């Protein structure tokens, strides 16, 4: 990596930054096959176990608000390494948690520290790329982010063959160690002269960004769409294992299949960057997400077959990669030295909504998929409305000028 904006995209940049950004979401996905097992071992209900997802997502949301200003002030390299160190230790804490309270605390810390990886990856991308290359990079970043969560539940499901759910967090501890060492080897992409000189100035960037109507609109789009996406993340394990009766290993394969589709859709913005406007890609992605969510709700209400439920989710979920790439690119393209703070705000809005949705999915028990379906429809509809109200008018002004 270099300190200058460049053209052309390097595999090295995509691979490391992709896995760095995917580390925190991976910590959510990998232990999903073990959620039913955890309810039994810890002696708590599904809604309380799903609160471990909420704590992780809340940690990721709040952590990004800290990581953004820190990275804009101190640079990208060492804050990332520090975050991965804490992530490694908190993962070990999750593995050793004796009860649900201890696990919830460790999950919060794990999310807080993992947020540094998310912010670093997006900020470094903005340091290195611009224009169509930035859109291509974000789409390829989403591709890596799609592949990594695919591996998560599959690996997690296989770990459960040999050990309990605690073994999943031991594995995450080792992955955190690898990413910490990788962060230390990463070149610094934010030179001293481009850094925000005070932490106060870094936090002031939040106010300036939120007064930008188009940027705030992208935050809302991410907030609503990811509320739908995390409703799927939180609810799918119980829906398919408890309602449709598949095993943890079969669920991990199903989750992986949908994740592969996320990766495949991630190629679309990279191929179309510079030829199709980002706003057109965003509108298409949000519309497809809404249609798929409505189809899933219909299947749920009619007690439809397993294949129909999977088919509807294959329409609704994979399009998240197109939504993410186009939305991130539009939001980040003009941020410059505020890239860390901008990435933090977008990440905060997307993660906090997911944290709120996770326990609501299980509010009617382990055998009812209707809350998941309703939340997915509301989330995708809200995202589309925010796009039309806040983002589209700004893009029209730019095209007319």
N, C-alpha and C positions, 0 to 999 in steps of 0.2 A: 504494500500500500504506500501511497505517497501523500504529500501534503496538498497536492493540487487537484482541482477538478479535472477529470480526464474523460476521454471518449473510449469506447470499447469496454467490455466487461470481462473481468478475469475470474476464472473458476475458483481461484484461491479466495477471492473476496466473497463469492456466493456461498461456498461451502462452509467456511468458518463462521461468517456472520449469520448464515441461515441457521446453523446449529446453535449458535449463541442466542439468537432470538427465540428459538424453539425450546430452549432448556426449561423455562418456566411453564409453558403450556404442556411440555412433555411430562412434567411432574404432576400435572392434572390427569393426563390421559393414561399414563402407565399403570396406575393402580385401580383403574375403573373395573377390571374384571374381579377385583377383590372386594368391592363394596359390599355385596351380600355377605361374604365371609366375615367382614369387619363388624357388621351388625350383630352377628352371633358371638364373636370372641369378646367384643367390648360390652355386650349386653345393652345396646341402645337401639332405637328405632331408625328407620331409613332416613327420616328428615334430619335427625341429628348427625348421622353419618354424612349426609350431603352437606352439612354445615362445614365439614372439612374442606369441601370444594369452595364454599363461600369464603372461608378464612384465607385460603390460598389466593383466590381472585381479588379479595379486598387488599391483601398484602401486595399483590402485583400492581393494583391500581394506585395505592398510596405510595408504594415504593417508586413508581415512575415519576411522581411529583417531586420526589427528592432526587432521583437519579438524573433527571433532565437538567436542572440548574447546576448540580454538581459536575456533570460532564461538560457543560458549557463553560464552567469556570476553571476546572482542573484538567480538562482534556478527557479523551475517551479511554485511554489505555488502563491507567491505574484504578479508576473507579470501577471499571469492569472486572479487573482482577480481584479487587476487594469484595465486590458483590458475589462473585463465584466462590470465594473462600467461605463466606457466611452461608451461602447456599449449601455447600458441601457439609458444613457442620450441622446445619439445621436438618438436612436430610437424614443424617445419622441420628439426630434427636428424635425424628419421626419414627425411625426404626426401633428405638428403645422406649417409646412412650408407653407408660404403664396403664393409662386410662384415657378417656376421650378428652378431658380437659387439657392434659399435657399434649396430646396430639394436635388439638386445635391451636394451641400456642405455637408449637413448632411449625405447623402449616402456615400460620401467619408470617413467621419469620422467614420461612422458605420462600413465600411469595414476595415479601419485601426485598429480599436479596436477589431473587431471580429477575426482578424488574430491571436491574442494572444491565442485564444481558439484552433485554428487549430494547431499551433505550439506546444502548451503545450501538447495536446493529443498525438501527434506523438512522441514527445521527451520523454514523460513519458513512452510510450510503449517501446521505445528502452532502457530506464533505467531499466525496469522491466523484459523484455523478450529477448530471443535470439534464433537463430536457427529456427527449425520448429515451436516452440511456437510463435516466432515473426511473422512468416507468418500466422499462425492461428489467432493471435490476430488482425493483419491488415485486414484479411478477415472478421472477426467478426465486426471490427470497420466499415468496408464498409457496412456490413449488417445493423448496426444501422444507418449509414449515409444514407442508402437506405430507411429505414423505416421513418426516421424523415422528409425528403423532401416529402414523400408520404402524411404525415399528414399535411404538410405546405399548399399546394394549396387547400386541402380539407377543412381545418379549415379556410383558407383565403376566400374560396368561400362561406362558411356558414356565416362568419362575414359580408360579403357583402350583405347578406340577410337583415341585421339589421342596418348597418352603412355603411359609405363610406370607401374607401380604407384607410383612415387615422386610422380607428379602427384597421387595421392589424398591424400598427406600435406601437400602444398603447399596443397591445398584446405582441409584441416583447420586449417592454420595461419591462414588467413583467417577461418574460422568462429570460431576461438578469439579472434581480435581483436574480432570483432563482440560476442561474449559478454562479453569483458572490458569493453568500453565500456558494454554494457548493465548490467553489475554496478555500475559506477560511477554510473549513473543511478538505480539501484534505491534506494527508500527503506529506511532501517534499520528492521527490525521487532522488534528486541530492545533495548529501552531500557536505560540504565545500571542502573537499580534492579532489573532482572530478571536481570542477568548474574551468572554465578558469579564470585566475586571473585578467585579465584586459579586458576592453571593446575593446581596440585595438587588443588584441589577439583574441577576439571573431570575429571581422570583418576580421582579417587575415585568419581565417578559410575558408571564402568564396573563397579566391584566391586558397588555397590548394585544396579545393573540386572541383573547376572548372578545375583544372589541372588533375584531375582524369578522364580519358577518359570514363570509364564505368559509373561513376556517372554522368558526363556531358551528356552522352547518355541517361540516365534515365530522366534527366531534359528535354531533347528535346522530348523524347517519351511522357512525361506528357504534355508538351507544345502543341504538335500537337493534341494529342487525346482529350485534354480538350477544344481545340479550336472547335473541332467538337461537343463535348458534350454541350458546352455553346451556340453554334449556335442553337442547339435544344432547350435549355432552353429559349433563347431570342426570338426565332421565333415561337415556337409551339403555344403560346397563340393566336397570330394573324392568323396563318395558320388555326387553327381549328375553331376559333370563327368567323373570317371574311370570310374565303374561304369556309369552310364546314358548317358554320352557327350553331354551337352548342353554348349553353349558358355558362356563367361563371361557373355555378355549374356542368354542364356536362363536361366542360373542366377540372375542378378540379378532377373529378372522373377518367377521362382518364389519366391525369397526374399521379394520385395516382396509377392507375393500372400499368403503366410503372414503377413507383417507386417500387411497390411490386416486380416486376420482377427483378429490380436491387438488392433488398434484397435477393431474392431467389438465384440469381447467386452468391451473396456474400458468400454463404455457400460452394461453390465449392472449393476454395483454402483451406478452413479450413479442408475439408474432405480429400483433396489430398496432404496436406503438409507432406513432408517427403517421399512420394511415387512417386510423379511426380515433376520433376525439375521446378523451378520457371520460367526459360527461356522458357520452353515448354508451360506453362500456358500463359505467356505473348504473345508469338507468336500466339497462338490460339485466344486469346482475340482480338488482333489487326486485325487478319484476319477476324474474324466474324464481327467486327465493320466496316471494309471496305466493306464487302459483303452487310451488311444491309444498309449502306449509299448509295451504288450504286443502290440497289433496290429502296430506297426511291426517288433517283434522277429520275429513270425511271418512277415511278408512277407520280411524279410531272410533268415531261415533257409530259407525255401522258394524263394528266388530269384524272388520275385514281380515283377510288372510295375511300370513306372514309376508308373502311375496309382494303384496300390495303396499304394505307398510314400508318395506325396504325400497320399493320402487319410488314411492313418494319422497322418501328421504334422499334418494339419489338425485332427485330434481332440486330439492330445497337446500341441501347442505354444501355440495361441492362448489357451488357458485361463490362461496365466501372468498375464494382465492381471487376471483375476478374483481369482486367488490373491494377487497382489501388493497390490491395493487393500484387500481384506478383512484380510489379515495385517498390513499396515502400519497400517491404521486401529486395529485391536485393540491393537497393540503401542504405538502412540504416544499414544493418547487420554488417558492419565494422566500423561504425562511432564513437561509444563510447561516449566520452565527447563532441564531436562535433555534437551530435544528434540534438540539437536545431538549429544550423546553417544549417545542412543538410536538416532538415525538412523545414526550411525557404526557402532555395533555390528551392527545389522541388515545394513547394507551390507557390513561386513567378512565376516560369515559367508556371505553370498550370493556375494561375489566370490571369496573364497579357495577355495571349493569349485569354482567355475568354472575357476580357474587350475590346480587339481590335475587336473581332468578333461581339459582341452584336449590335453595330450600323450598321454594314455592312449588317446584316440580313434584316434590314428594308430599305435598300438603294433604292430599286425599288418599295417601297410603301407597303401598308398593304394587298394588294390582290395578291402578287406574292411570291410564295414559292421557286422559283428557287435559289435565293441567299443562303438560308438556306441549300438546297440540295447540292449545289456546295461546300460550306464551309465544310460541313460534309464529303464529299468525299475527299477533299484536306487534311483535318485534319487527317483522319484515314490513308490515304495513306502515308502522311509524317511521322506519328508515326511508321508505319511498316518499312519504309525505315531506319529511325534512329535506330530502334532496330537492324536491320541486319547490319548496318554499324558500330555502336558504341558499342552496348551491347553484341551481340552474339559472336563476336571474343574474347572478354574478358572472357565470360563464357566458351568458348571452351578451352581456355588456362588453366582455373582453373580445368576443368574436365580432361585434359590431364596430369596435373602435379600431 
